[in-house]
Amino acid sequence: MPEEAEEVINLRSQITFLQNRVKELEEENAKFSSRLSSCRCNELQEKRPKEKCENLGEERGEMNSGSKKSGRKKATSRTPGYDTRFLNHHPRRYVALKVMYFGQRFYGFALEAQMDPTVESEIFKALEKTRLLIGDKKEIQYSRCGRTDKGVSAIGQVIALYLRSKLKGSDAHNKHSGETVPEEQDGQPEGEIDYVRVLNGVLPKDIRIVGWCPVPSDFSARFSCLSREYKYFFWNDNLNLLVMETAGKKLIGEHDFRNFCKMDAVNVHNYRRNVMSFEISPCDMRFEGHQLYAIKIKGSAFLWHQVRCMVAVLFMIGQGLESPEVIDALLDTRTLRKPQYLMAPEIPLVLLSYAGQALHVHLENECRLYHLQAAIFQEALLSHLPLSIGAENKDSSSNGVTRKKASHIPLMSRATEPSYEERRAKLETAKLRA
C-alpha cells in the first residue's frame, strides 16, 4: 500500500507538471500569434529558398516593385513580392477603400496600362509592403470604381478587396457591415488594423487613402456605384459661359454618347449613358484678372474619354466657333458619325468625391507648396518675359497652352471617324483571317 500511495503521488505530480507546462505553451502560443498578427512575417520570408522568391512574381503576375529609372518604363509581370501562403492562416475582411490621388505623374489609374508608374501599381506596392494583402487579385476579389486616364486626378476613387484583419473568424466579415470608418476617427473598431494610417505611411504623397468601411462580399466598387461626378477646371479667357451652360444642359438625360467618346468597339456595345446634372460655377481662384471656373458633370457612368470630349465641344461653343445646336446634332447618332476633333486636355479633369477633415493638414501643406511654386513662376514671368509675347495666340480651349491660330473647320464639315458597325465588321474580318 505505501508503494501504491507513492506511485499515485508521483502520477499526480507529473499531471500537475504537465498541466502547468500546457499553460506555459498556451501563453507562448498566444504571444507568437500576437506577433504574427502584427505583420511579423519577414522572418518566414527570409527562410524561403531563393528560387521560390524569384518565381513568385511570375506566378502572381503583378507589377515590378523594384527601383524605377526616370522616364517611361514598360510595366512587367514580375515582382519580388512576398509569399502570401505564409499569411493564409490570418483572418481577413472585405473592405472598400476611398482613394485620393493627383494624376500628373501617373500613366493612368489602372495597373494594366503597361506603363509605370500607375496609381494602382503604387497602391499594390503599399499593400504588399504593409503585409495587408493575402492572395492574388482573383483571391482578394479586387474591384475598382473605374479607370482614369494619364494625368487625370481623383478625390474619391473607390476600390474594394479582402485585406488582412485582426478580427477572428466570422467577425471580420460580419462586424460593422454598414459602418463607414473615416480617417479622422480616433482608433479602430474592436482593435482593427488602422488601414488608413498604415497605408498612408508608405504611399507616395500624391496618393492618399481617405477612409475605409467594411462591405458585404457581393459588393463591387464598379457595379455597386450609383453615380460618378467629374469636375473640369478652366480659365475664362473670353468664353461665353451662358451659351456654354445652355449647350451643356442639352447633355442631361439618357442619350447615345458615341459621338462624345473614344469608341471601344471590342469591349463596349452599348453607348447609352445617363447624365444626371450639369453646371458651370466659379472657383475661389483668380490669376492676373482671369477667373478660374469648373464644369461639374454627374452621371450614372461614363464612356472612355466622354467628359473630355464633351468639354472640348463646349469650348468650341464658348468661343463662338460652334452653335449650341451642334450638341443636338451630335446626339442624333442615326444620321451623324463622330467628326474628328481633339478632346480637352487631361490635367484639369478630376473624379470628384469628398474627403474627411483629417486630410486638412496634408492638403494644406500641398497647397502651400504649389502656391509657392506658382509664385516663383509668376516672378519669372514678370521679371523676364514681355507681357505681349504669345498673348495674341493663346487659345482658351487649350487651358493656357499657346498654339498657332488656325482657321476653325465646323464640326459638321469635318471628316468623320469609322462608325461602330464599321469597327465591328473590321474586327470580325480580322477574326476570320486569323
C-alpha angles and dihedrals in degrees: 000000000000089000091051091048091051090049091051090050090051092049092050090049091052091048091051090048092050092047091052090047091051089053091050091050091048090052091049090048090052090051092051092047089052091051092049092050088055091062096262092150102115091093089063091047092054091055093057118107111262094238092056090054091050094048095046094080092056092049092052096041096216136143122287106256095193127110118305130219119226118270129025119344130181114240114244130206095234129091134170086228122151131265106262090194087083088060099045092101090063121098116247137192135206111244141170118226123201110216132199121193140164106224105201096108099034130092091226131294103281121086088216090069087101091225128094134257106039126161092244093051090053091049093051091048088054092047091052094045092052092044091235094127120089114182135350127299093278094048094048091051092230121195135164131204092236146309126272124204130245110298096011118128131211134202095185114026111154129209129177129203145135113274133183112272137197091217117099129236118329092351089085090060102037110034119094092000091163102029123109114216108201124193095252093061112110111238128347127273114269092352094301120169112275094237094179096052095041095050096041088053091067104026120098115261094254091062121062133175103225099189147320141220136184114255134190117268092251092058117120120193088211106040098031091056111111098195145351128216129201134189123202115196122209142160117247100237100170094311119155098235095181092057090045091053092048090052093044092056088063088067092062115107135033113318141152101259099185089122090055100054147050101267117235101191092173098061107014122065101158116062098176113117134168119235107198102186143001130191142156118214138167121255127220094258136089133177125194092335095315119121121219114228135184132213109213118199125179124190144155090248139339136222126236108296091349097138094047091049092050091049092049091056091045090054090054089052092047090053092052092246093117134025123239088249089073086078090061091049094050091048090055096083093169092075105021135057121205112282116225111261138144118256121231119274117276103226098077093051119102130181099223137223135127128267132211126258094253089077091061097097094045094048093043090055091049091049091051090051094050092045089051091052090047090053090053092051091047091051089052090048094051096041104044112016125072109237092229096060110111094350093119092051100047112124116207092207090061090060093239099327112136114233137166111266113249131183112264118243110207113246092237090057097050130101111267132228122244113282124244090255092052091049092050091048090053090050092050091048090051090051092052092050091049 
